[in-house]
Amino acid sequence: MDVRSLRIALISEHASPLAALGGVDAGGQNVYVAHLARCLARAGHRVDVFTRRDAPCAAGVVQVEPGMRVLHLDAGPAAPLPKEQLLPHMDAFGAAALQRFRHGARYDVVHANFFMSGLVGLRLKQRLGIPLVVTFHALGLVRREHQGTADGFPPEREAIERHIVRFADRVVAECPQDRSDLLRLYDACAQRIAMVPCGVDPKQFAPGSKAQARRALGLRDDEFVVLQLGRMVPRKGVDTVIRALACMDPAAPVRLLVVGGSTSEPDERATPEIGRLRAVARECGVAERVTFTGQRQGEALRACYVAADVFVSTPWYEPFGITPLEAMACARPVIGSAVGGIRYSVVHGVTGYLVPPRDPPALARRLEALRADPAHAEALGRAGMRRVRSRFTWERVAAELLEVYREVVRRRGRAGSAYPLPPMAADGARSAAWPARRAASERLPGARA
Ligand code: UDP
């Protein structure tokens, strides 16, 4: 067994492990990076997380706990920016990272998260020869398939992702669907894909008293409570849940709790999606039965899961989806879209049910069935809890990723020091935003052009 402690650089350009969660750009990736870094540090490794400075007051280096630091790099204005607008600042981010790497710690491995961090990781690999592992968290071509013209990312994203898939030492797929998307859409090399899912912390998310949680949240005991929780963006399909409510028995005491948003109050100015969803609820005649809470954290977040009879997540597509795991850890049954990671984490008929995305009547039928049979709902919830505790803990995820890191470090040792990376294919997909000139000028000696 290789017991050497590693020095690991996690790059997560827009998703800081220190951010408050629930807004448009703060969700699963932040949780992933935070828990991964913490678990690796607690296992004796030294982890630095590199993220963009998005507030002037953010300290350059934050020691989060022993072995885990967050480093804020200057790249663009020290203010929040939508992730769709960050690519032009990745040249500065990469230069700042390179500077840190040269004058600071010597890292054994870089694990980049999201395609823009992957771009930075390639530059570090090319210049310093550090092996690169990449988790995309979302793939541009999948997003485009579903979002079409509403996708605000620059078109260069595809070429950048292809380049990363080709030259990263390992690409982490989060679920079988992610793996097949990488193979189908990006011609990834199967041997260089490692499948490692996301996780949940069973100490943070655990079952509790439903009655107590409802009292704390001001919810009635006699209502069937359906929980929807997550970032407030259209692709999460919250409108499908609202429309499903309109297909249910109008006399039944049903409440839909919608948790998430940029602020702790359900403020339509801060989170315009809440305004859109409220309009959908009014149009469907169910506004009285829908409660928007705004963003929740910590114990209040767990209380939402514990108070619910069922957790619902019906996105159009889902690279992984951590919220179903959190619900399962709290022993709640999950009804989810039969897409992406949800198809992997939720076992149909065992821990909940899978329904087609954008299908309110199908969802309503499953909700009615669970409402009519609370004992069955409880049994599904308990099965879900067993499933996540045995397969989806962050500790296990970190241990599996550590194996991936060790493997690329070992191979790196055998491969020598050269990392010939050709520039991205001359496919016209570059723009001023893509630092092609710099990439070319940084090519390693002896590298093929
Ligand atoms: N979340 C939160 N507070 C909120 C809304 C969401 O802490 O008000 C968290 C949620 O608990 C989960 C993450 O944000 O850990 C969302 O992750 P998921 O993978 O489900 O979705 P993604 O953000 O990756 O699309």
Residues whose N, C-alpha, C, O or C-beta is under 5 A from the ligand:
A	BS01	UDP	L21 G22 A26 G27 G28 Q29 V31 L229 G230 R231 V259 G260 G261 G294 Q295 R296 Q297 G321 I322 T323
